[in-house]
């Protein structure tokens, strides 16, 4: 069995989520994995002021590698915070960084996490052969993005369906395939320029279509058994969604990942937050979102 590195692109906004993920890695990930953190900040000093003392010790049993956005040669200054969505620029640049990190990885693949993902029971990130697992699921991304990328890559495989690779984290990526995608555009700098200007943004749709252009997804991946992981996000039916999410935690064995996005932690009522914290403590996790929730509407929403 070959251990596969884990990669998380993170930022100051998501430190509370990263702390929960780090706790879960400390408690539930078997020792000896390479864990890559990429700090998506122009100035990472604020991030380090929290991470170095409060979060870094959770990686005691893993091999931690910390990279910064400035370690990657791309035109980062072209991105500016959005007027209507302050986080839009970071949402775009983190997609590039999830691919750019492949240059620093020597294993057959890597396992991409968002900071919203965390473990609730023991797990090893490993594969036994030359292919990586993937999960299929309902395609929820804009079809226009699929069409745009297909045209740019000169490929036509029809439209996605419910058997298409799920475009969400956690997700395995083939290292050489990612590197060849970036090289196709002339290197990271030119790839980032192209990604900035192209309408629609989805690094995982782009990856999937690139795999299809280069021999087909099944050349690099095999379809894993169907699974569903609890996932909570902001929505118009949040209270109903919260109840479903809460009840699903721990009932989705043998799969061990749970996801709750940054807005969901702010949108929870006090009772919902206490209820979830109590349940996660039974999995040896201690969410620490009190300051985040206090500043949510004015700083993070």
C-alpha positions in Angstrom: 0.0 0.0 0.0 1.3 3.5 -0.9 0.4 6.4 1.3 -1.0 9.4 -0.5 -0.3 13.0 0.7 -3.1 15.2 1.9 -3.3 18.8 0.7 -5.3 21.7 2.1 -5.3 25.2 0.7 -6.2 27.6 3.6 -6.4 31.2 4.6 -7.0 33.4 7.7 -10.7 33.3 7.4 -10.7 29.5 7.7 -8.4 29.1 10.7 -11.2 27.8 12.9 -12.1 25.2 10.2 -8.5 24.3 9.8 -8.1 23.8 13.5 -11.0 21.3 13.5 -9.5 19.5 10.5 -6.1 19.4 12.3 -7.7 18.0 15.4 -9.3 15.2 13.3 -5.9 14.5 11.6 -4.3 14.2 15.1 -7.0 11.9 16.4 -7.9 9.8 13.4 -5.3 9.8 10.6 -2.8 7.1 11.0 0.8 8.4 11.5 3.4 9.0 8.8 1.5 10.9 6.1 2.8 13.9 4.2 0.4 16.8 4.8 0.7 19.9 2.7 -0.8 23.2 3.7 -0.8 26.1 1.2 -1.5 29.5 2.7 -3.5 31.6 0.3 -2.6 35.0 1.7 -0.5 37.8 0.2 0.9 38.3 3.7 0.8 35.0 5.7 2.0 36.6 9.0 -1.5 36.8 10.6 -2.1 33.2 9.6 1.1 32.0 11.2 0.5 34.0 14.4 -2.5 31.7 15.1 -1.4 28.5 13.3 2.2 28.2 14.7 1.1 28.1 18.4 -2.4 26.7 18.4 -2.8 24.4 15.4 0.7 23.2 14.3 1.0 20.8 17.3 -1.9 18.7 15.9 0.4 17.5 13.1 2.8 15.9 15.5 2.4 12.4 14.0 2.5 13.5 10.3 5.1 15.1 8.0 4.0 18.7 7.7 4.9 20.9 4.7 3.8 24.5 4.7 3.8 26.5 1.4 2.8 30.1 0.8 1.1 31.6 -2.3 4.4 33.5 -3.0 6.2 30.2 -3.5 4.3 29.8 -6.7 5.1 31.9 -9.8 1.8 33.3 -10.9 0.3 36.8 -11.5 -1.4 36.9 -8.1 -1.6 40.7 -8.1 -4.2 40.4 -10.9 -6.8 39.2 -8.4 -8.6 41.8 -6.3 -11.3 41.3 -3.7 -14.8 41.4 -5.3 -17.2 44.3 -4.6 -20.1 42.0 -3.9 -18.2 39.0 -2.7 -15.0 39.8 -0.8 -13.9 36.2 -1.0 -14.3 35.7 -4.7 -10.7 36.3 -5.6 -9.5 33.8 -2.9 -12.0 31.3 -4.2 -10.4 31.5 -7.6 -6.7 31.5 -6.5 -7.2 28.6 -4.2 -8.3 26.5 -7.2 -5.0 27.3 -9.0 -3.0 26.4 -5.9 -4.7 23.0 -5.5 -3.2 22.2 -8.9 0.1 24.1 -8.6 1.1 22.0 -5.5 1.5 18.9 -7.7 4.9 20.2 -8.8 6.1 19.6 -5.2 4.6 16.1 -4.9 6.4 12.9 -5.9 3.7 10.3 -5.2 1.3 8.9 -7.8 -1.4 11.2 -6.5 -2.6 13.5 -3.7 -5.8 13.9 -1.7 -7.3 17.3 -1.9 -9.2 18.7 1.1 -11.0 21.9 1.7 -10.8 23.3 5.2 -14.4 22.3 5.7 -13.5 18.6 5.6 -12.7 16.6 8.8 -12.4 13.0 10.0 -14.5 11.3 12.6 -12.8 7.9 12.8 -9.5 6.1 12.0 -8.3 6.3 8.4 -5.3 5.8 6.2 -4.9 7.7 2.9 -3.4 5.0 0.7 -3.8 3.1 -2.6 -2.7 -0.4 -3.6 -2.2 0.0 -7.3 -1.5 2.6 -10.0 -5.0 4.1 -10.0 -6.8 6.4 -7.6 -10.4 6.1 -6.5 -13.1 8.5 -7.5 -16.7 8.9 -6.5 -19.6 9.7 -8.8 -22.5 12.0 -8.0 -25.1 14.4 -9.2 -23.5 17.1 -11.3 -24.4 20.4 -9.7 -21.9 22.8 -11.4 -22.9 25.1 -14.2 -23.1 23.3 -17.5 -21.6 26.4 -19.2 -18.3 25.8 -17.3 -18.2 22.2 -18.7 -18.9 23.5 -22.2 -16.3 26.2 -22.0 -13.5 23.9 -20.8 -14.5 21.3 -23.3 -14.1 23.8 -26.1 -10.8 25.1 -24.7 -9.3 21.6 -24.6 -10.8 20.5 -27.9 -12.8 17.6 -26.5 -16.4 16.6 -26.9 -17.5 13.7 -24.6 -21.1 14.9 -24.2 -22.7 16.4 -21.1 -22.2 15.2 -17.6 -24.7 13.0 -15.8 -25.1 11.3 -12.4 -22.2 8.9 -13.2 -19.7 11.7 -13.7 -16.9 12.1 -11.2 -18.2 14.1 -8.2 -16.8 17.6 -8.4 -16.2 18.2 -4.7 -13.8 17.5 -1.9 -12.3 15.3 -0.6 -11.0 14.2 -4.0 -7.9 12.3 -5.3 -5.9 13.8 -8.2 -3.2 12.2 -10.3 0.1 14.1 -9.9 1.5 13.6 -13.4 -1.9 14.4 -14.9 -2.1 17.7 -13.1 1.4 18.7 -14.0 0.8 17.9 -17.7 -2.3 20.1 -17.6 -0.3 23.0 -16.3 2.4 22.4 -18.9 -0.2 22.3 -21.7 -0.8 26.0 -21.0 2.9 26.8 -20.9 3.6 26.6 -17.2 2.0 27.9 -14.1 2.2 31.6 -14.9 0.5 31.2 -18.2 -2.0 28.7 -16.9 -3.0 31.2 -14.1 -3.4 34.0 -16.6 -5.7 31.8 -18.7 -7.7 30.6 -15.7 -8.2 34.2 -14.6 -9.8 35.2 -17.9 -11.9 32.2 -18.8 -15.6 32.4 -17.8 -16.6 29.8 -15.2 -14.2 28.4 -12.6 -13.8 24.8 -11.6 -10.4 23.1 -11.2 -12.0 19.7 -10.9 -14.1 19.9 -14.0 -10.9 21.0 -15.8 -9.0 18.1 -14.3 -11.7 15.6 -15.3 -11.9 16.8 -18.9 -8.1 16.8 -19.2 -8.1 13.2 -18.0 -10.7 12.3 -20.7 -8.5 14.1 -23.3 -5.5 12.0 -22.2 -6.8 8.5 -22.4 -10.0 8.7 -20.3 -10.6 9.0 -16.6 -10.5 5.2 -16.1 -6.8 5.2 -17.1 -6.0 7.1 -13.9 -8.9 6.3 -11.6 -11.3 3.6 -10.7 -14.8 4.1 -9.5 -15.1 3.5 -5.8 -18.1 2.0 -4.1 -20.9 4.5 -3.8 -20.8 6.6 -0.7 -22.3 9.7 0.7 -20.7 11.9 3.3 -22.6 14.4 5.6 -22.3 17.9 4.2 -23.8 21.1 5.5 -23.7 24.4 3.7 -25.7 27.6 3.8 -29.1 27.3 2.1 -32.7 28.5 2.2 -33.7 25.3 4.0 -30.9 25.4 6.5 -32.8 24.1 9.6 -34.0 21.1 7.7 -30.6 20.5 6.2 -29.0 20.8 9.6 -31.2 18.1 11.0 -30.4 15.7 8.1 -26.7 16.5 8.4 -26.6 16.0 12.1 -28.4 12.7 12.0 -26.2 11.4 9.2 -22.9 11.9 11.1 -21.6 8.5 12.1 -24.2 6.7 10.0 -22.2 6.8 6.8 -19.6 4.1 7.6 -17.3 2.9 6.3 -16.6 6.4 5.0 -15.1 8.7 7.6 -15.2 12.3 6.2 -17.7 15.0 7.2 -18.0 18.5 5.7 -19.5 21.8 7.0 -18.7 24.9 5.0 -17.6 28.2 6.6 -21.0 29.9 6.3 -22.8 27.0 7.9 -20.8 27.5 11.1 -22.0 31.1 11.2 -25.6 30.3 10.2 -26.2 27.8 13.0 -28.3 28.9 15.9 -26.7 28.8 19.3 -28.7 25.6 20.1 -27.6 24.0 16.8 -24.0 24.9 17.5 -24.1 23.4 21.0 -25.8 20.3 19.7 -23.2 19.8 17.0 -20.2 20.5 19.3 -21.6 17.9 21.7 -21.9 15.3 19.1 -18.4 15.9 17.7 -16.9 15.6 21.1 -18.0 12.0 21.1 -15.6 11.7 18.1 -12.8 13.3 20.2 -13.1 16.6 18.4 -13.6 20.0 20.0 -14.8 22.7 17.6 -13.6 26.2 18.5 -15.9 28.6 16.6 -17.0 31.0 19.3 -14.9 34.0 18.0 -15.7 33.1 14.4 -19.4 33.1 15.1 -19.2 36.4 17.0 -17.6 38.1 14.0 -19.4 36.2 11.3 -21.8 38.7 9.9 -19.4 41.6 9.8 -16.2 39.8 8.9 -16.7 36.4 7.3 -20.2 36.1 5.7 
